[in-house]
């Protein structure tokens, strides 16, 4: 087989280009710190990295959803804890009013209860980022006095947050549930009736109010337990997302990041190989005495 000078030259050029390409790849890995700088570096690895990055974005969004859900739940919990405190005070006053007291003392109790009722209305109309906590999707205050009757003006909208791949949690309660608008008598009407009983010196009305206040308290406490259960679900989902993100980051690091010491060693080897090929090419390209005699 005849080996021509032109063929040798072309093969040497081809080897030189391959060495230069390998050297360039090694140099990019060291400078970027990444094993994959373009899809052609590792098509399978790139595919896995894209899947992991999509999963990472999903878990990050779910974490943000969980954090927002926890804020909703915590604010609602704080509001209902305050409602419980106010109701407890109303009950204490009811028990006191049911004992033998003077008309003047009952009038004073009625004034305090009336002030507590205003606090209860404000708490029922609490807002988060301008939105009512207990109004569903409605933007209106959920508890309003319409004529002589207390009414719920919100809707049954459920505010949900996707906090996991297969986990959606409702993070709100509505005032019709919490304050008894779906039962025989709502909390605010109960308190108004109690105030009326005090002002009219009605012993029977005051004693009836004690039982109705207990019922209202039980409804609020049930709502608090529902908020607590939802909070646990959201916090557990958030913790799981944090664990998943850690695993995803670890897997991405294994696929994408280089071992710097190995990358530097590879760069040095590729540089040596390139320089050697370049030197060999230079020697083979020098004219010989035969070339001059031709």
N, C-alpha and C positions, 0 to 999 in steps of 0.2 A: 504494500500500500504506500503510495507516494504522499509524503507530507509536504505541502507547499508552504512557502514563506507566508503567503497571503492567508492561508488557513490558520497557521500558527498565530499570526497577528490577530485575526478575528477572535480566536479562542481566548487569547490573552486579554483582549478588550472586554470580552464577555465576563471573564473571571474578575476583572478589575471592577466592572459595574456591579457584579454580585457582592463583592467585598465592600464596595462603597455603600450599597444599599443596606447590608447587614450592619455596617458601622453606623449609618444614619439612624437605623431603628434602635440600636443600643444607646446611641447618644440621646435620642428622644425619651427613652425610658428613664435614663438617669436624670435628665433635666425636668421631666414632668412628674416623676415619681410614680407613673402609671404603667402597668404592663400592657394595657390596651389603649392606644392612642387613636386608632381608626379601626373600623370593622374588619378589615383584611388582616389585622394583627392576630385576631383570634375570633372567628365568626361565632363559634359556639359559646365562647366566654362572653362575647358582646351580647348575644341573645339572652343569656342568663342574667347579665348585669342589667339589661333593660327591664326584664321581668322583676328583678329585685328593686329597681328604682321605682317602678310603678307601685309595687307593694309598699315601699317606703313612703311614698306620697299619700297613699290611702291610709296608712297607719297614722301619719302625721295629721291628716285631716280629722280622723276619728279622735285623736287626742285633743285637737282644738274643740271639736264638738263636745267632748266629755267635759272639758274645762268650762265651756259656756253652760252646759247642762248643770254642772255643780254649782255655778253661780246662781242660776235660776232656783235650784233646790235649796241652797243655803239661805237665800233671801226670803223664800217662802217659809222656810223653817223658822227663821228669825222672827218673821211677822207673826206666825202662829204661836210661837213661844210667848210673844208679847200679848197676843190675844188670850192665851191661857192665863197669864198673870192677871190681866184685867178681869177676866171672868172669875178667877179665884177671889179677887177682891169684891166683886159684885156679890158672890155667894156669901162671903163673910158678912157683908152689909145686910144681906137678906136674912141670915140667921139672927143677926143683931136686931133687925127691924121686926122680926117675928116674936121677939121677946117683949115683955111689957115695957114699953117706952112711951115717952110723951109724944104728943102730936108735933111739937116743935122739933124733937130729935128725929122723928120720921121725915119731917120736911127737909132737915139738913142732910139726912141719908139720901133722900131723893135727889137733891142737888148734886151730891157726889156721884151717884149712879148715872145721872144724866151726863155729867162730864166724862165719865168712863165710857159711856156709849159713844160719845163723839170720837174718843180715841179708837174704839173698836171700828167705827166707820172708816177712819183714816187708815187703819191697818188693813182693812179689807180692800181698800183702794190703793194699796202700795203698788209702786211701779219699778220696773227694771229697764233701764235704757229707754225711758219714755213709754214703755208698754206696761199695761196693768198685769200684775202677777196672777190675778184670779179671775180674769175676764175672757179666757179662751183666746180666740183670734180677734175679738172686738177691741177697739181702741178706747171705748168709753169706760168710765168708772163703773165697775160691776155692781156696786151697791148704791142705790139712790132712793130717796124718798119721793114717791109719786103721790101727791095729794096727802092722804093720811096713811098710806101703805108703803111699806118697804118692799122694793122690787129688785130682782136680779136682771141687769140689762145686758149682760154678756151673752156668750154662746157656749156651745159644748166643744169648742175647738181644742184638740189635743196637740200640744207643742212637743214634738218628738225630736230626739237627737240620735243620729246613728253613731254609736260609740264603739262599734266593733264590726267585723266582717258580716256577722249574722246577729248583731245585737242592736236593737232600736228601743230606746227608753223614753217614756213620756215623763217630762220634767215639770209639768204644771198640774195644778188642781184648779177647779173653778169654784167661785164663791157659792154657787147653788148647792154644791156638795158640802163645802166646808161649813157654811153658816146656816144650813138647814132650810134652804128655800124649796127643796124637794120634799120636805116633811110637813107635818101639820102646822108647825109654827117656826118661823125663822128666829135666829138669835136676837135680832134687833127689835122685832115685835115683842119677844119675850121680855127684853129689858124695858121697853116702853110700858108694857103692862105692869111690870114690877114698880116702875116709877108712879104709875097711876094709882096702884094699890097703896103705895106709901102716902101719896098726897091725899087720898080719900080715906086714909086710916082704915083700910080693909084688911083685917087679920087673915081672912080666908084667901084673899088675893095674894098676900105676901107669902103665905105657906105654899100656895100653888106654885108661885114663882121659884121657890127653892128647887122643887123637882124639875121644873122646866129648864132652869139654869144647869142643873146636873146633866140633863139630856144634851143640852148644847155643848157642854164641856166634853162629854163623851164623843160627840161628833168631831169636835176639833182635835181631840187626842187621837182618834182614828185616822184623821187626815195627817197628823204628824207622823204616825207610824207608817203610813203610805209613802210619805216623803222620805222617811228614813230608809225604807226598803229600796226605793228608787235610787237614793244616794249611794247605797251599798253596791247596787248593780253598776252604776256609772263609774264609781271608784275602782271596782274590780276590773271593769273593761279597760279603764285607763291604765291600770297596772299591767294588764296583759299586753296592751299596745306598746307600753314601754319595753317590756321583755321582748316582744316581737321586733321592735326597732333595733334593739341591741343585737339580736341574732342577724337581722338583715344587714346591719352595718358591718358585722364581723364577716359575713359571707361576701359582701361587696369588697371588703378589704382583701380577702383571700383571692378574689378573682381579678381585681383591678390594680391593686397596689403591688409594687415590686419590692423585693428584698434588696435594699440599697447596696449592701456589700456585694451581693451576687451580681447586681446590675453593673456596678463599677468594674468588677473583675471581668465581666463579659465585654464591657466597653474597651477595656485594655487589650483583651484578646483580639477583638475585632479590629482595633487600631493596629495592632502588631501584624495581623494577617493582611490588612489593607496595605500597610507600608511595605511588607514583604513582597506582595504581588506587584506593587508599583515599582519597587526596585528591580524585580525580575523583568518587568516590562521594559524598564529603561535600559537594562543591559542588553536585552534581545533586540532593541531598536537601534543600538550603536552600529554604524557602518564598519565593516571589516575590510582588510586589505584586498580581499577578493572583489568586494563591491567596487573599489576604486579601479581595479584592473579590467573590469568589464567594459 
